[in-house]
Amino acid sequence: MRAAVMRGKRLVVDNIPTPVPGAGEALVKTLACGICGSDLHALKHAEKLVEAARKSGAPFVMDLTRDIVMGHEFCAEVVDYGPQTQKRLKPGTRVCAMPVLIKAGGVEAVGYSDENPGGYGEMMRLTEFLLLELPNGLSTERAALTEPMAVGYHAVQKARLERDDAPLVIGCGPVGLAVIAALKLGGVHPIVAADFSPLRRRLARQMGADFVVDPKEKSPYESWREMAAYSDPAKAPMLPPWMPGPALRPAVIFECVGVPGVIESIMLAAPGNARIVVVGVCMERDQIEPFTGISKELNIQFVLGYSPEEFAATLSHLAEGRINGDPMITGKVGVEGVAKAFEDLASPETHAKILVEPWHS
């Protein structure tokens, strides 16, 4: 099969063996697969990803001396089944699935593994019982957004937002946009979002942000404070004496950038008692000063991925139009265009989400 292959630190197009589905697995044809920011990081920082996964026990096991086919944001079509399968979905059925294989020895990643090729190739093998048929005539392109939108949905669920909470989204790349969409879905307002990129700020508004700010022009935290004042000051909670300033609605700050220094900068600027949800995937070492968090009594929540229930719910929300990810799709390429797409995605002014369609030139 044809695939865009990570070979060393380069992406090349080559013919590789078509995967053979094992017990409990289905063979599927990749119809569309989004390029994730984590894939850009993985190409650049592959050794760090492998080492971090080894230390943490994550299922991202890659032998970097072998070919790797990335791609984990996909919509596919059932082709065939391996042994010990129920074959409940007919060949030709369009499906989405969490990008993992459930094996007797544990969970294995699809797309971050030299054994399990991802969606930048024409074919994949997936765990049969994780396959979800596309509901309500959902288009292939919109279905391919299920995985990245589920990341934002999961992050908002993990934030455990309460009635008075006021969100601030730092970074409006695909991860930040998914968080904004999930906040809007949950009826959480006002949503303040910040990014240096005019394109991303425009997309943030389209996805549901109530107020967007250019950090070059104004502090996102100042903008947040203007939106987070209690309409009735009598309802504001009493602050400890070491936290001066007017009482504001509780801050829930979503870090959606994923580069060193951002968490610390948020901690320094955050108001007291803020909750920080780290959604951006930083693959490099970072540092913070704990006393900043101690003095402000900050709460930091790291998140990754989503549950099967959240993935299925996101697919349903897309199918019913409760989440609209259309503004995020800014380009499509075949496997020959993947390397150039990676270059283009390095510029926030060029694209937000590029879909790979392996069967199209």
Phi, psi and omega per residue, in radians:
M1 nan 2.736 3.101
R2 -1.484 2.467 -3.132
A3 -2.731 2.669 2.929
A4 -1.554 2.014 -2.963
V5 -1.904 2.328 2.965
M6 -1.456 1.946 -3.111
R7 -2.148 1.850 -2.976
G8 1.214 -2.220 3.138
K9 -1.886 0.380 -3.104
R10 -2.194 2.713 3.020
L11 -1.827 2.166 3.140
V12 -2.264 2.686 3.082
V13 -1.705 2.290 -3.086
D14 -2.693 2.879 2.987
N15 -1.610 2.218 3.138
I16 -2.253 2.853 -3.128
P17 -1.073 2.431 3.042
T18 -1.212 2.286 -3.114
P19 -1.114 2.580 3.127
V20 -1.893 2.112 -3.088
P21 -1.191 2.372 3.109
G22 -1.631 -2.885 -3.127
A23 -1.053 2.262 3.115
G24 1.334 0.211 -3.046
E25 -2.051 2.737 3.073
A26 -2.054 2.551 2.974
L27 -1.629 2.240 -3.111
V28 -2.241 2.680 3.072
K29 -1.699 2.174 -3.136
T30 -1.262 2.125 3.103
L31 -1.648 -0.708 3.115
A32 -2.760 2.501 -3.137
C33 -2.538 2.159 3.126
G34 -1.311 2.575 3.035
I35 -1.555 2.115 -3.071
C36 -1.652 2.594 3.054
G37 -1.038 -0.535 3.085
S38 -1.129 -0.531 3.079
D39 -1.178 -0.683 3.080
L40 -1.065 -0.764 3.106
H41 -1.128 -0.710 -3.097
A42 -1.127 -0.663 3.111
L43 -1.121 -0.668 -3.081
K44 -1.458 -0.595 -3.033
H45 -2.162 0.730 -3.038
A46 -1.005 -0.764 -3.110
E47 -1.079 -0.686 -3.137
K48 -1.188 -0.657 3.102
L49 -1.108 -0.782 -3.131
V50 -1.094 -0.762 -3.122
E51 -1.164 -0.748 3.129
A52 -1.131 -0.676 3.108
A53 -1.138 -0.694 3.130
R54 -1.091 -0.748 -3.107
K55 -1.197 -0.641 -3.023
S56 -1.627 -0.188 -3.107
G57 1.427 0.250 3.112
A58 -1.232 2.698 -3.040
P59 -1.446 0.313 -3.133
F60 -1.524 1.359 -3.068
V61 -1.761 1.979 -3.116
M62 -2.283 2.323 2.951
D63 -1.642 1.837 -2.994
L64 -1.265 -0.090 3.031
T65 -1.470 -0.138 -3.139
R66 -1.935 2.863 3.102
D67 -1.178 2.491 3.105
I68 -2.304 2.278 3.056
V69 -1.861 1.879 -3.136
M70 -1.393 -3.106 3.108
G71 2.000 1.908 -3.086
H72 -2.320 0.155 3.126
E73 -1.989 1.402 -2.883
F74 -2.241 2.761 2.852
C75 -2.110 2.413 -3.028
A76 -2.446 3.085 -3.135
E77 -2.236 2.299 -3.127
V78 -1.149 2.300 3.117
V79 -1.955 -0.863 -3.050
D80 -2.800 3.085 -3.120
Y81 -2.283 2.676 3.002
G82 -1.530 -3.028 3.124
P83 -1.201 2.815 3.079
Q84 0.995 0.792 3.109
T85 -2.133 2.741 -3.116
Q86 -1.553 -0.352 3.118
K87 0.961 0.757 -3.074
R88 -1.300 -0.393 3.113
L89 -1.890 2.277 -3.079
K90 -1.251 2.624 2.987
P91 -0.944 2.427 -3.071
G92 1.706 -0.233 3.116
T93 -1.224 2.279 3.089
R94 -1.457 2.375 -3.024
V95 -2.437 2.793 2.858
C96 -2.119 2.826 3.101
A97 -2.819 2.655 2.976
M98 -1.075 2.449 -3.049
P99 -1.430 1.084 3.115
V100 -2.477 2.711 2.976
L101 -1.961 2.251 3.108
I102 -1.619 1.927 -3.094
K103 -1.934 2.888 3.095
A104 -1.049 -0.560 -3.126
G105 -1.543 -0.019 3.131
G106 2.364 -2.868 -3.096
V107 -1.649 2.372 3.063
E108 -2.129 2.498 -3.140
A109 -1.362 2.587 2.952
V110 -1.807 2.166 3.133
G111 1.748 -0.426 3.021
Y112 -2.056 0.927 -3.087
S113 -2.768 2.430 3.061
D114 -1.347 -0.179 3.129
E115 -1.673 -0.469 -2.994
N116 -2.145 1.585 -3.090
P117 -1.105 2.532 -3.132
G118 -1.730 -2.766 -2.932
G119 -1.389 0.033 3.028
Y120 -1.495 0.198 3.048
G121 -2.133 2.922 -3.051
E122 -1.257 -0.463 -3.084
M123 -2.333 2.655 3.043
M124 -2.458 2.835 2.920
R125 -2.026 2.388 -3.067
L126 -2.304 2.779 3.078
T127 -1.235 2.192 -3.027
E128 -1.041 -0.796 -3.019
F129 -1.275 -0.127 3.058
L130 -1.600 -0.146 -3.110
L131 -1.184 2.324 3.097
L132 -2.098 2.095 3.093
E133 -1.191 2.427 -3.139
L134 -1.138 2.202 -3.122
P135 -1.596 2.757 2.879
N136 1.049 0.523 3.125
G137 1.141 0.425 -3.109
L138 -0.990 2.369 -3.123
S139 -1.233 2.714 3.124
T140 -1.029 -0.758 -3.094
E141 -1.093 -0.792 3.140
R142 -1.188 -0.644 3.132
A143 -1.108 -0.572 3.136
A144 -1.167 -0.206 3.094
L145 -1.531 -0.045 -3.070
T146 -1.004 -0.852 -3.079
E147 -1.079 -0.940 -3.129
P148 -1.131 -0.606 3.115
M149 -1.228 -0.522 3.087
A150 -1.155 -0.528 3.086
V151 -1.076 -0.811 3.102
G152 -1.154 -0.697 3.114
Y153 -1.066 -0.776 3.125
H154 -1.093 -0.753 -3.125
A155 -1.053 -0.721 3.137
V156 -1.217 -0.640 3.065
Q157 -1.096 -0.736 3.136
K158 -1.145 -0.450 -3.131
A159 -1.225 -0.339 3.124
R160 0.858 0.971 -3.066
L161 -1.123 2.451 3.066
E162 -1.951 3.033 -2.944
R163 -0.971 -0.743 -3.040
D164 -1.548 -0.101 -3.072
D165 -1.082 2.469 3.140
A166 -2.117 2.018 -3.043
P167 -1.514 2.626 3.006
L168 -2.345 2.176 -3.120
V169 -1.861 2.052 3.126
I170 -1.744 1.908 -3.107
G171 1.780 2.112 -3.073
C172 -2.087 0.651 2.906
G173 -1.277 -2.945 -3.109
P174 -0.950 -0.643 3.132
V175 -1.169 -0.837 3.119
G176 -1.085 -0.683 3.120
L177 -1.128 -0.654 3.095
A178 -1.150 -0.668 3.088
V179 -1.127 -0.766 3.125
I180 -1.042 -0.773 3.126
A181 -1.063 -0.692 -3.141
A182 -1.224 -0.648 3.072
L183 -1.102 -0.779 3.106
K184 -1.077 -0.748 3.113
L185 -0.994 -0.677 -3.126
G186 -1.437 0.013 3.122
G187 1.238 0.477 -3.119
V188 -1.583 2.112 -3.120
H189 -2.556 2.713 -0.074
P190 -1.372 2.586 3.083
I191 -1.743 2.023 3.082
V192 -1.798 2.313 -3.102
A193 -2.350 2.571 -3.067
A194 -2.351 2.410 3.032
D195 -2.836 2.607 3.110
F196 -1.307 -0.382 -3.024
S197 -1.480 2.181 3.054
P198 -1.054 -0.681 3.110
L199 -1.072 -0.814 -3.107
R200 -1.175 -0.622 3.087
R201 -1.128 -0.688 3.110
R202 -1.131 -0.740 3.110
L203 -1.139 -0.633 3.118
A204 -1.047 -0.718 3.093
R205 -1.129 -0.745 -3.140
Q206 -1.108 -0.541 -3.111
M207 -1.486 -0.185 3.032
G208 2.279 0.016 3.116
A209 -1.155 2.409 3.118
D210 -1.443 -0.530 -3.116
F211 -2.568 2.252 3.115
V212 -2.078 2.579 -3.050
V213 -2.370 2.472 3.024
D214 -1.615 1.973 -3.100
P215 -1.041 -0.326 3.070
K216 -1.239 -0.457 -3.066
E217 -1.707 -0.579 -3.060
K218 -2.744 2.546 3.113
S219 -1.146 2.255 3.063
P220 -1.018 -0.538 -3.088
Y221 -1.309 -0.582 3.030
E222 -1.145 -0.746 3.099
S223 -1.095 -0.726 3.122
W224 -1.079 -0.761 -3.122
R225 -1.055 -0.641 3.136
E226 -1.144 -0.529 -3.111
M227 -1.589 -0.260 -2.970
A228 -1.789 0.167 3.123
A229 -1.253 2.485 3.060
Y230 -1.223 2.309 3.082
S231 -1.144 -0.529 3.068
D232 -2.056 1.744 -3.086
P233 -0.972 -0.411 -3.125
A234 -1.155 -0.367 -3.134
K235 -1.518 -0.137 -3.110
A236 -1.241 2.429 3.141
P237 -1.263 2.726 3.080
M238 -1.314 2.366 3.117
L239 -1.679 2.612 3.015
P240 -1.062 2.684 -3.081
P241 -1.093 -0.388 -3.127
W242 -1.518 0.068 3.063
M243 -2.050 1.416 -3.092
P244 -1.232 2.888 3.068
G245 1.920 2.922 -3.118
P246 -1.198 2.555 3.087
A247 -1.280 2.234 -3.124
L248 -2.089 2.901 3.062
R249 -1.042 2.591 -3.111
P250 -1.024 2.347 -3.118
A251 -1.567 2.326 2.980
V252 -2.154 1.896 -3.001
I253 -1.866 2.152 -3.137
F254 -1.731 2.010 3.094
E255 -1.508 1.948 -3.039
C256 -2.175 0.591 -3.108
V257 -1.898 -0.944 3.060
G258 1.398 0.563 3.051
V259 -2.182 2.658 -3.101
P260 -0.974 2.458 3.079
G261 1.698 -0.334 -3.054
V262 -1.255 -0.728 3.136
I263 -1.047 -0.789 3.140
E264 -1.111 -0.707 -3.140
S265 -1.121 -0.628 3.082
I266 -1.175 -0.744 3.118
M267 -1.040 -0.715 -3.128
L268 -1.158 -0.626 -3.049
A269 -1.641 -0.275 -3.051
A270 -1.175 2.574 3.021
P271 -1.286 2.913 3.122
G272 -1.052 2.566 3.109
N273 1.176 0.245 3.140
A274 -1.217 2.645 2.994
R275 -1.868 2.245 -3.126
I276 -1.953 2.127 3.133
V277 -1.874 2.003 -3.067
V278 -1.597 1.840 -3.116
V279 -1.822 -0.568 3.109
G280 -1.111 2.479 -3.084
V281 -1.749 1.774 3.089
C282 -1.618 2.182 -3.107
M283 -1.834 0.291 3.114
E284 -2.145 2.863 3.082
R285 -1.148 2.530 3.119
D286 -2.407 2.980 3.112
Q287 -2.551 2.644 3.062
I288 -2.373 2.872 3.010
E289 -1.817 1.885 -3.062
P290 -0.939 -0.581 -3.067
F291 -1.111 -0.484 3.068
T292 -1.037 -0.822 3.123
G293 -1.196 -0.640 3.137
I294 -1.119 -0.844 -3.060
S295 -1.145 -0.476 3.138
K296 -1.773 -0.029 -3.078
E297 0.914 0.901 -3.138
L298 -1.405 2.665 3.068
N299 -2.085 2.168 -3.136
I300 -1.987 2.164 3.124
Q301 -2.026 2.082 3.027
F302 -1.599 2.479 -3.125
V303 -2.315 2.717 3.098
L304 -2.633 2.253 2.983
G305 1.161 -2.320 -2.965
Y306 -3.041 2.880 3.038
S307 -1.567 2.859 3.049
P308 -0.990 -0.650 3.131
E309 -1.156 -0.710 3.125
E310 -1.187 -0.646 3.098
F311 -1.100 -0.822 3.135
A312 -1.124 -0.691 3.128
A313 -1.115 -0.694 3.128
T314 -1.119 -0.744 3.082
L315 -1.015 -0.741 3.116
S316 -1.138 -0.739 3.133
H317 -1.083 -0.686 3.095
L318 -1.149 -0.750 -3.096
A319 -1.158 -0.588 -3.119
E320 -1.575 -0.015 3.107
G321 1.399 0.170 3.113
R322 -1.314 -0.430 2.976
I323 -2.094 2.247 3.103
N324 -2.015 1.840 3.140
G325 -1.688 0.078 -3.053
D326 -0.929 -0.729 -3.118
P327 -1.034 -0.419 -3.087
M328 -1.259 -0.496 -3.063
I329 -1.389 1.913 -3.058
T330 -2.050 0.030 3.118
G331 -3.035 2.796 3.073
K332 -2.413 2.515 3.111
V333 -2.488 2.785 2.914
G334 -1.536 -3.040 -3.102
V335 -1.104 -0.526 3.135
E336 -1.166 -0.356 -3.097
G337 -1.709 0.067 -3.046
V338 -1.153 -0.801 -3.118
A339 -1.032 -0.768 3.117
K340 -1.172 -0.624 3.114
A341 -1.104 -0.677 3.074
F342 -1.040 -0.735 3.108
E343 -1.121 -0.784 -3.114
D344 -1.105 -0.653 -3.105
L345 -1.232 -0.216 3.067
A346 -1.195 -0.344 3.106
S347 -1.790 2.081 -3.121
P348 -1.190 -0.228 -3.116
E349 -1.583 -0.065 -3.069
T350 -1.735 -0.849 -3.058
H351 -2.559 2.819 2.969
A352 -1.929 -0.991 -3.130
K353 -2.396 2.119 3.071
I354 -1.861 2.287 3.105
L355 -1.699 2.347 3.042
V356 -1.644 2.204 3.074
E357 -2.020 1.601 -2.946
P358 -1.050 -0.420 -3.089
W359 -1.592 -0.023 3.125
H360 -1.910 2.527 3.124
S361 -1.493 nan nan
